[in-house]
């Protein structure tokens, strides 16, 4: 059986690590890579869209990153217990006409014993911003360790 450490039950240290690994994967904008952290029968609610299965999640991510260009994400641990983690996040992106947005949200995650995510429930709100209001300025890919997080930005 494939495992994705760290495994539940989570401690503060392993929950923080799991959140950062998720952030790093999503910042890769690689649907194949990201989809591998979910179970084959994963259940998602993303905004008002409901998805069942790893293939549906992969297709969702392909659509997402075709529309949300220059995507940069920061996640932060909110709380955890047992096999569950709650995070808050913000990401910045622009559409194909150059309009920038900052999207804010919360996610609730549940994991199986192998550390794969079985459930993802995301609530997200988009806020139009000007390009000069952007705060996430690192080269596409993994956020550098010395880049401020959400709390440092006051988000």
Backbone bond lengths (Angstrom), bond angles and torsions (degrees), N, CA, C in turn:
res aa  C-N    CA-C-N  psi(-1)  N-CA   C-N-CA  omega(-1)  CA-C   N-CA-C  phi
1 X - - - 1.451 - - 1.533 108.90 -
2 X 1.309 116.06 134.25 1.457 122.48 177.93 1.521 109.75 -70.31
3 X 1.339 117.20 137.17 1.458 120.76 175.67 1.528 109.42 -121.37
4 X 1.320 115.18 153.65 1.463 123.27 177.73 1.526 108.51 -129.05
5 X 1.341 116.85 81.66 1.462 118.93 177.72 1.525 111.44 -61.88
6 X 1.314 116.83 157.05 1.454 126.87 -1.45 1.531 111.87 -72.38
7 X 1.314 113.85 153.03 1.466 121.23 -174.49 1.530 110.95 -103.79
8 X 1.330 116.43 150.88 1.463 118.60 173.77 1.528 110.45 -71.38
9 X 1.340 115.85 158.79 1.459 128.15 2.41 1.533 110.08 -74.44
10 X 1.333 115.32 142.72 1.452 121.17 -174.26 1.522 111.94 -84.73
11 X 1.330 114.77 148.13 1.457 123.48 168.35 1.528 105.99 -106.21
12 X 1.311 117.41 174.26 1.463 118.98 176.54 1.529 109.91 -56.47
13 X 1.316 116.27 -46.78 1.467 120.82 -178.41 1.525 112.05 -61.60
14 X 1.331 117.69 -46.25 1.471 118.90 -176.97 1.526 111.71 -74.91
15 X 1.333 117.89 -29.33 1.474 120.18 176.01 1.527 109.74 -66.84
16 X 1.324 117.52 -44.17 1.466 121.50 177.31 1.530 109.85 -60.80
17 X 1.323 116.37 -42.02 1.460 120.45 178.75 1.529 111.05 -63.61
18 X 1.322 118.04 -42.87 1.464 122.06 -179.88 1.530 110.39 -62.50
19 X 1.331 116.73 -40.77 1.462 121.07 179.14 1.526 110.00 -63.99
20 X 1.330 117.37 -44.47 1.472 119.82 -179.37 1.523 110.84 -66.06
21 X 1.312 118.14 -39.03 1.467 120.51 176.98 1.524 110.88 -62.00
22 X 1.337 116.73 -39.37 1.469 120.37 177.32 1.524 110.47 -65.44
23 X 1.328 116.93 -44.68 1.469 120.39 177.73 1.526 110.51 -58.12
24 X 1.329 116.25 -47.22 1.468 120.30 -179.23 1.529 111.18 -59.80
25 X 1.323 116.48 -43.33 1.472 119.97 -179.49 1.524 110.04 -63.32
26 X 1.322 117.91 -48.39 1.467 120.56 -178.61 1.524 110.90 -64.36
27 X 1.333 118.17 -34.70 1.467 119.89 178.23 1.532 112.08 -70.89
28 X 1.313 117.75 -14.40 1.474 119.85 173.68 1.523 110.64 -71.17
29 X 1.325 116.28 -23.39 1.471 123.23 -176.75 1.530 110.94 55.15
30 X 1.321 115.91 34.13 1.463 122.49 179.22 1.531 108.14 -109.68
31 X 1.345 117.72 100.26 1.468 120.31 -176.91 1.525 113.55 -56.64
32 X 1.319 117.90 -34.67 1.472 120.47 179.87 1.528 110.34 -65.02
33 X 1.326 116.26 -46.51 1.465 121.08 179.95 1.521 111.21 -63.87
34 X 1.321 116.46 -47.31 1.459 120.79 -176.52 1.525 110.58 -64.54
35 X 1.314 117.65 -42.48 1.466 121.24 -176.44 1.525 112.63 -60.67
36 X 1.317 118.09 -26.18 1.468 121.32 -176.85 1.524 114.12 -68.85
37 X 1.330 118.46 -12.41 1.465 119.70 178.87 1.526 111.95 -88.60
38 X 1.329 116.87 -2.05 1.459 122.05 -179.14 1.524 110.39 -106.61
39 X 1.332 116.47 150.47 1.460 120.01 176.61 1.528 109.61 -69.02
40 X 1.314 116.23 160.14 1.467 120.88 178.09 1.525 111.32 -58.66
41 X 1.342 116.52 -30.78 1.470 120.38 -178.25 1.531 112.00 -109.09
42 X 1.319 117.27 28.80 1.453 121.47 -179.12 1.529 111.55 -54.74
43 X 1.319 115.58 149.57 1.472 122.34 177.95 1.520 107.94 -120.09
44 X 1.321 116.38 129.18 1.459 121.99 -179.25 1.516 110.97 -125.67
45 X 1.325 114.34 147.30 1.459 121.90 158.58 1.507 104.69 -125.10
46 X 1.308 116.19 117.97 1.454 122.24 176.99 1.516 106.98 -120.87
47 X 1.315 116.91 107.92 1.456 122.40 -171.70 1.527 107.03 58.14
48 X 1.338 118.60 -118.47 1.467 121.85 179.35 1.517 112.06 -104.06
49 X 1.327 117.39 12.34 1.467 121.66 -178.63 1.529 109.39 -102.32
50 X 1.320 116.26 133.16 1.451 122.27 179.61 1.515 108.67 -112.09
51 X 1.342 116.15 131.37 1.459 121.79 -176.84 1.520 109.49 -127.58
52 X 1.316 115.55 144.40 1.452 121.33 174.34 1.519 109.10 -128.87
53 X 1.325 115.52 121.19 1.447 121.61 174.24 1.515 114.30 101.96
54 X 1.338 114.17 151.78 1.459 121.88 -179.55 1.522 111.99 -61.07
55 X 1.340 117.67 -39.38 1.472 119.55 179.31 1.519 111.50 -63.73
56 X 1.328 117.27 -40.32 1.469 120.32 177.69 1.523 110.38 -64.34
57 X 1.339 117.15 -39.29 1.468 120.62 177.79 1.525 110.15 -63.87
58 X 1.324 117.29 -43.32 1.469 121.76 179.13 1.536 110.36 -59.78
59 X 1.324 117.14 -46.71 1.470 120.65 179.91 1.534 110.87 -64.75
60 X 1.313 116.92 -38.79 1.455 121.19 176.38 1.530 110.10 -58.79
61 X 1.326 116.65 -47.61 1.470 121.02 -178.72 1.524 111.67 -64.25
62 X 1.320 117.57 -37.05 1.469 120.13 176.35 1.524 110.35 -60.66
63 X 1.327 116.88 -45.63 1.479 121.16 177.78 1.522 111.13 -63.69
64 X 1.329 115.79 -43.47 1.463 121.44 -177.29 1.516 110.62 -57.43
65 X 1.328 116.99 -52.67 1.458 119.77 -173.43 1.521 113.22 -80.48
66 X 1.316 117.94 -10.03 1.471 120.29 170.05 1.526 109.78 -76.91
67 X 1.328 116.53 -25.41 1.468 122.30 -178.28 1.525 112.58 -99.26
68 X 1.335 117.42 -38.39 1.466 122.36 -177.18 1.529 108.29 -96.61
69 X 1.323 115.76 94.19 1.467 122.57 -172.49 1.527 111.54 -87.05
70 X 1.341 115.49 150.63 1.472 122.56 -179.90 1.525 111.88 53.29
71 X 1.313 115.28 39.87 1.470 125.48 -177.36 1.525 110.91 -65.20
72 X 1.332 115.81 128.46 1.460 122.98 174.58 1.529 107.80 -136.49
73 X 1.335 115.55 128.18 1.468 122.67 -170.21 1.520 111.38 -123.69
74 X 1.331 115.70 141.82 1.460 122.07 168.95 1.524 107.97 -126.31
75 X 1.334 116.73 128.10 1.462 122.93 175.79 1.521 108.87 -113.20
76 X 1.323 116.09 151.64 1.461 121.64 177.01 1.523 108.85 -141.23
77 X 1.327 115.23 135.90 1.465 120.34 176.97 1.519 109.84 -61.87
78 X 1.330 115.90 132.99 1.464 121.23 173.98 1.525 108.81 -100.38
79 X 1.343 116.05 -53.94 1.462 120.77 177.41 1.524 108.85 -163.23
80 X 1.318 116.26 171.52 1.464 121.32 179.98 1.525 108.98 -156.04
81 X 1.317 116.38 158.26 1.464 123.12 172.60 1.520 107.53 -164.97
82 X 1.314 116.66 128.43 1.465 120.79 176.72 1.509 111.97 58.66
83 X 1.329 115.96 -114.04 1.468 121.67 -178.26 1.534 112.17 -104.61
84 X 1.326 117.58 17.42 1.474 121.49 -176.89 1.526 110.48 -120.53
85 X 1.335 113.74 145.61 1.460 121.62 176.46 1.520 107.81 -136.67
86 X 1.334 116.38 139.03 1.464 122.33 172.06 1.521 107.62 -116.51
87 X 1.325 115.70 135.04 1.467 121.16 179.91 1.520 109.58 -128.56
88 X 1.314 114.30 159.78 1.456 120.81 166.82 1.519 105.61 -119.34
89 X 1.321 116.54 155.67 1.454 118.88 -175.20 1.517 110.31 -154.59
90 X 1.311 114.07 165.08 1.457 122.58 170.05 1.518 106.49 -145.97
91 X 1.323 115.61 144.43 1.456 119.32 173.13 1.513 109.53 -142.00
92 X 1.328 114.91 152.87 1.456 122.12 178.83 1.516 108.74 -116.68
93 X 1.344 114.46 145.18 1.455 121.10 -177.28 1.521 108.62 -164.03
94 X 1.316 115.38 167.31 1.467 119.20 173.27 1.516 109.29 -133.01
95 X 1.328 114.87 157.18 1.461 119.89 177.66 1.525 109.49 -89.49
96 X 1.324 116.44 -178.47 1.468 120.45 -175.34 1.525 113.39 -71.58
97 X 1.336 117.34 -7.14 1.468 119.13 175.54 1.532 111.25 -102.98
98 X 1.335 117.42 7.29 1.452 121.56 174.49 1.514 115.69 88.20
99 X 1.332 118.13 7.34 1.473 121.10 177.11 1.526 109.37 -80.52
100 X 1.334 115.46 128.07 1.463 121.81 -177.98 1.525 111.24 -93.30
101 X 1.341 114.38 150.55 1.462 122.84 179.18 1.515 109.33 -140.66
102 X 1.328 114.70 150.60 1.462 120.77 164.72 1.516 105.38 -117.71
103 X 1.303 115.52 125.47 1.465 121.94 -179.83 1.521 108.47 -106.88
104 X 1.338 115.49 128.76 1.460 122.12 -179.38 1.521 108.52 -112.99
105 X 1.333 116.51 146.81 1.447 116.94 176.92 1.507 114.87 -171.14
106 X 1.323 112.69 -179.09 1.464 123.62 176.93 1.515 107.89 -132.05
107 X 1.316 114.79 146.60 1.466 120.48 175.59 1.519 109.01 -131.06
108 X 1.315 115.43 144.68 1.459 122.83 171.79 1.518 106.74 -117.14
109 X 1.316 115.75 127.01 1.460 122.18 -176.41 1.527 110.38 -119.51
110 X 1.344 116.14 145.75 1.462 122.35 169.85 1.521 107.40 -129.98
111 X 1.337 115.74 141.61 1.464 122.36 -175.14 1.522 110.56 -122.88
112 X 1.335 115.32 151.75 1.460 119.65 171.21 1.531 108.74 -86.13
113 X 1.326 117.00 179.49 1.460 121.20 -176.78 1.525 112.71 -63.70
114 X 1.330 117.75 -22.73 1.466 122.15 -179.88 1.526 112.10 -85.92
115 X 1.334 117.82 0.89 1.454 121.44 178.27 1.514 114.69 83.97
116 X 1.350 117.61 9.63 1.466 121.67 175.66 1.529 108.98 -88.14
117 X 1.320 115.97 143.55 1.461 120.21 -177.44 1.529 110.19 -79.91
118 X 1.321 115.48 124.75 1.464 121.40 179.23 1.520 111.96 -94.26
119 X 1.335 116.84 -30.25 1.463 122.09 -177.85 1.528 109.84 -139.03
120 X 1.325 114.59 139.70 1.472 121.90 175.05 1.523 107.01 -138.71
121 X 1.324 116.23 118.02 1.458 122.25 177.91 1.521 107.40 -118.01
122 X 1.340 117.44 115.73 1.462 121.91 -175.24 1.521 110.98 -121.00
123 X 1.316 114.74 130.38 1.464 122.50 172.45 1.525 106.49 -113.91
124 X 1.336 116.76 126.37 1.464 120.95 -170.44 1.526 109.79 -139.51
125 X 1.334 115.67 139.53 1.457 122.78 174.62 1.523 108.42 -126.84
126 X 1.325 116.23 137.22 1.461 122.34 179.65 1.523 109.86 -102.31
127 X 1.324 115.68 136.25 1.453 122.19 176.85 1.521 108.49 -123.14
128 X 1.330 118.38 121.69 1.463 119.06 175.16 1.532 109.76 -63.94
129 X 1.321 116.68 137.98 1.460 122.16 175.85 1.524 108.08 -134.37
130 X 1.316 115.69 158.98 1.460 119.21 172.90 1.526 107.87 -84.25
131 X 1.299 116.21 162.16 1.463 119.25 179.33 1.525 110.83 -60.66
132 X 1.325 117.83 -31.82 1.464 121.02 179.84 1.529 112.42 -72.88
133 X 1.342 118.13 -16.33 1.463 121.99 177.84 1.527 112.68 -86.68
134 X 1.310 117.39 -5.04 1.468 120.37 179.33 1.522 110.39 -60.61
135 X 1.327 115.92 144.64 1.464 122.23 178.36 1.526 112.67 -121.33
136 X 1.308 117.29 -15.55 1.465 121.22 -174.13 1.531 108.33 -99.98
137 X 1.338 115.28 91.63 1.467 121.53 -173.80 1.518 110.90 -117.94
138 X 1.296 117.76 71.53 1.466 120.25 172.22 1.516 106.79 -127.42
139 X 1.332 117.23 158.90 1.471 118.82 176.97 1.527 109.52 -57.49
140 X 1.319 117.09 145.42 1.464 120.21 -179.78 1.518 110.19 -50.73
141 X 1.317 115.54 141.03 1.459 122.00 -177.09 1.515 109.83 118.31
142 X 1.331 116.00 -153.76 1.467 122.86 -175.44 1.525 111.39 -60.09
143 X 1.333 116.35 135.14 1.459 121.37 174.52 1.523 108.55 -67.87
144 X 1.337 117.36 129.24 1.469 119.56 178.42 1.524 111.47 -60.44
145 X 1.330 116.57 147.52 1.463 121.28 -178.48 1.521 112.64 -60.43
146 X 1.326 117.95 -28.64 1.461 120.12 -178.06 1.531 113.18 -91.31
147 X 1.344 117.85 3.37 1.462 121.12 178.09 1.525 108.84 -78.21
148 X 1.326 118.61 137.54 1.469 120.18 179.56 1.533 112.75 -56.11
149 X 1.327 115.27 149.59 1.452 121.86 174.50 1.523 110.90 -97.63
150 X 1.318 116.13 -172.81 1.458 120.66 -177.27 1.526 112.43 -60.42
151 X 1.329 117.36 -44.30 1.469 119.57 -177.99 1.527 111.02 -63.69
152 X 1.338 116.83 -38.23 1.470 119.36 179.29 1.521 111.40 -64.95
153 X 1.329 117.88 -30.47 1.453 122.05 177.35 1.526 112.48 -82.09
154 X 1.324 117.08 -12.89 1.455 119.91 -176.75 1.523 112.84 77.30
155 X 1.313 116.55 21.34 1.473 121.32 178.50 1.502 110.62 -86.04
